[in-house]
Amino acid sequence: MVVGKKLLKRAVDRNKVKRIIREQFRMQRPSLPVCDLVVRLAVKPGVLDGKLLAGDFLALLDKLRRPRPKRET
């Protein structure tokens, strides 16, 4: 998990984001497919609202649960 200083200057804010993501991942882990994940904060969040961050992360995890169409080669 990566939260860069450029996006969140204060360590308290970076740790809060990491804590929220870790907790949501821990709760959703049994229903996720077996794979490695890299979580990186790409844009600076406007407000550090825990419920909003958790909701965004859960939406991303839902994409992992969806069956992907098989590619034809």
C-alpha positions as CSV (number, residue, x, y, z in Angstrom):
1,M,0.0,0.0,0.0
2,V,1.4,3.3,-1.0
3,V,0.3,6.8,0.1
4,G,2.9,9.3,-1.1
5,K,3.9,12.5,0.7
6,K,3.0,14.6,-2.3
7,L,-0.7,13.7,-1.9
8,L,-1.0,13.8,1.9
9,K,1.6,15.8,3.7
10,R,0.8,14.8,7.2
11,A,1.8,11.3,8.5
12,V,-1.5,11.2,10.5
13,D,-3.5,11.5,7.3
14,R,-1.4,8.9,5.4
15,N,-1.8,6.5,8.3
16,K,-5.5,7.1,8.5
17,V,-5.9,6.2,4.8
18,K,-3.8,3.0,5.3
19,R,-5.8,2.0,8.4
20,I,-9.1,2.4,6.6
21,I,-8.0,0.4,3.5
22,R,-6.4,-2.3,5.6
23,E,-9.6,-2.8,7.7
24,Q,-11.9,-2.9,4.7
25,F,-9.5,-5.4,3.0
26,R,-9.5,-7.6,6.1
27,M,-13.3,-7.7,6.3
28,Q,-13.7,-8.5,2.5
29,R,-10.8,-10.9,2.2
30,P,-12.8,-14.2,2.3
31,S,-15.0,-13.1,-0.6
32,L,-12.1,-11.9,-2.8
33,P,-10.4,-14.0,-5.5
34,V,-6.8,-15.2,-4.8
35,C,-4.5,-12.6,-6.2
36,D,-1.9,-10.0,-5.3
37,L,-3.1,-6.4,-4.9
38,V,-1.3,-3.1,-4.9
39,V,-3.2,-0.2,-3.6
40,R,-1.9,3.2,-4.4
41,L,-3.5,6.6,-3.8
42,A,-3.6,8.3,-7.2
43,V,-5.3,11.6,-6.5
44,K,-5.4,13.7,-3.4
45,P,-8.7,13.2,-1.5
46,G,-10.7,16.3,-0.9
47,V,-11.8,15.4,2.6
48,L,-10.5,12.5,4.6
49,D,-13.9,11.0,5.3
50,G,-13.5,7.4,6.5
51,K,-16.9,6.2,5.1
52,L,-16.2,7.8,1.7
53,L,-12.8,6.3,1.4
54,A,-14.1,2.9,2.5
55,G,-17.0,3.1,0.0
56,D,-14.6,3.9,-2.8
57,F,-12.3,1.1,-1.9
58,L,-15.2,-1.4,-1.7
59,A,-16.4,-0.3,-5.1
60,L,-12.9,-1.2,-6.5
61,L,-13.0,-4.6,-4.7
62,D,-16.4,-5.3,-6.3
63,K,-14.8,-5.0,-9.7
64,L,-12.5,-7.8,-8.6
65,R,-15.4,-10.1,-7.8
66,R,-17.1,-9.7,-11.2
67,P,-16.4,-12.5,-13.6
68,R,-14.2,-11.3,-16.4
69,P,-15.1,-12.3,-20.0
70,K,-12.7,-14.8,-21.4
71,R,-10.4,-13.6,-24.2
72,E,-10.4,-15.4,-27.5
73,T,-7.0,-15.7,-29.0
